Amino acid sequence: MSFLAALPSMSGSLSSRARVSFPCLASPSRSCTVSVRSNGWRCSDGRVGVRLRATAMAEVVDDKEDLSVSEAAAARRTAVLASSSGGDAKAGHCSVFMDAGSHEELVSGIRKVAEAGRIPPNVAAAMEELYHNYKHAVLQSGNPKANEIILSNMAVVLDRILLEVEDPFSFSAYHKAMREPFDYYMFGQNYIRPLIDFRRSYVGNLPLFYDIEEKIQQGHNVILISNHQTEADPAIIALLLERTNPHLAEKITYVAGDRVVTDPLCKPFSMGRNLLCVYSKKHMGDDPELVEKKRKANTRSLKEMAFLLRNGAQIIWIAPSGGRDRPDPVSGEGFPAPFDASSVDNIRRLTEHSSVPGHLYPLALLCSDVMPPPPQVEKQIGERRMISYHGVGLSVASEMNFKTIASGLDNPEEAKSAFSLALYDSVCEQYNVLKSAIYGNKGLSASNTAVSLSKPWE
């Protein structure tokens, strides 16, 4: 998912809270009727769902290795159609995907809902391409259960996308991860997990993540100043910290661009993360008539961030580049995109003015091959999603102090730039160590005095 940062300049009062909704696809009429009966509901085709807390599908299948095809489909249907709230609109959702017993039936299901007018043709084409790309990537892993994993995960993904087209979800300026009745967080984790080659994945400076977690427990705020690689960044961060710092990973709030809360293929994954929703500077001028509206929305999100920081015990991830890293157009070499000094300064001042102790850490990510962005920034929603199975990396460096770095600099602009550059240089240094470990095949021996690599899942 393209989680990015685009903080507006700090102006005006930040004393009040505000929320903003983002536009979504229009919802066509539903193709099933619902009648709630005791512990279930019945669709117009006679199928019945069971009311219980939903769980991510990959876990269901992992716990039931000997399920027959029909039993597996029933388990998927139970997981996704489940609801613990009688008022939940999703309880009436009917999907052809949860009954699919084969890959052919999944593809056929996409075409059926398109022919029935339940999804636009362009969304149907994107869903089918996503299925084929995901299938190819998971098969690359050599996992003997790859076909089961693909069928189970894609059935749930396609179902969630269909639901978002038929019953769009609107994000507020500050969005809390939705864990029930359907657990969107684990849904995202289990979808990305099969794409990671853990044999060639690494975490840098693991002890610092324990220090960060301790600071959060003390009520302090932590800001992760990071580069941004893919739409899957939040899931990859959480998966690499799953064995050591699972609660920390779940607590992170991501400053997210409007693309991931409007694209129907992205929205289900975004719903499982804590988000501060902003309009990216790179897309601010896509439609001149909406510029002022976007600025006001960003101001609301800034107020939400200020409110969170005043309460303390927050960990916020932000990518001051304003977008995903893209390879050099000539050499093809990947590298972190430069940071915007104003964005770094905004988050620093917000943190300092919150009256709660705050800490800024440089964080590096290397995972672009799992879900690379388009070569150029695109205006239109609905980018093609290439997917592959690959090793990934995550690293954090020691906290950086503005006063120490800016000492001796009397010019505020110079001080601002120096601090932003120091953070960026640290991210690049960590990135290069991860790159050497993964792409240079040096593994743990790529560690140096600044970055100590480990594989905590082994």
C-alpha angles and dihedrals in degrees: 000000000000097000106176142156129240110160116188118228113279108257135138129020121324095188100105133060122240139178134207133194125216125220117260137187116286115259118238119209116284121256097214136056125221134216115178114220123180105291100359149031133234127222125211091261091058098253117141128212127202125233112232136114111295121236132189112276100231090063092051093054094043090058093049107047095163098053116137118232092260093046091049091052090049091050091051091049091051092049096050104032091048120117134173094193123072090205095056109118090208090068089080095050114125119195134181090207099071091061094050112127097181142028090252090058091053092055091043089051091056091053093046095054089046092051089048090056094244093125132025117255093247092054091048090052091049091049092051092048090048090052094051093045093048091047092051092048096049091046087057089065093068090224107161088220093049096118092051091048093049094048094046098044096042093048089059094042094051090046092053092047091051090050092051091054093048098038109019119206118223118215121218122218088265114034124190117212111263109233101163153082078005116021102227091174095061089039089063094042094053093046094054098037096080090053095062121089097210091185088069099034128102145187119213123216096356094180089065090062088058089051090051092050090051091052091052090051088053089057096255124138122241125197119197109207102201147167115242123228113164147354085260096060096110093050092046092050090050094046093051090050095040096104097042111024109016095149092050091052092050092049098055116115114209124210098227134192123235093253094074093051096049106038107090091214090055103037099078090057093045090053089066095059135072103248141185101201119217140161111250118240087230090062100032093102100039089108112023091202091061099048096097092045090052092049091053090048090052090051089054090051090049089054090051090052091050090051092051093049092050089056091052133208091087129142112196127186118207134172107207092193088079095229148024123306113258129195122255106272092225106037097026089224116146122228138157113278114245117268123246105238093209092056091050091048092049094054092043093053093044089053094047093047095050093087087230122102109263135193131196119208129183111233127192128203129190112182107109096128092062092065111354119198122238113281091250134031108268127211097204122081113238110059122185112262117220114189135189142170110251148142117267138195141211128184138169128197132205121293115276123221119211096207092052094049095041094046110131094017110114096178109085092210092052091048091050092050093046093054093047091048092049090054092046093049090052091051090050092049092052091043091055092052091051090046091052091049096048107028097025090049091228093128116185091350088073087077117116138175091286100042126037110192125210141168104221093180091066 
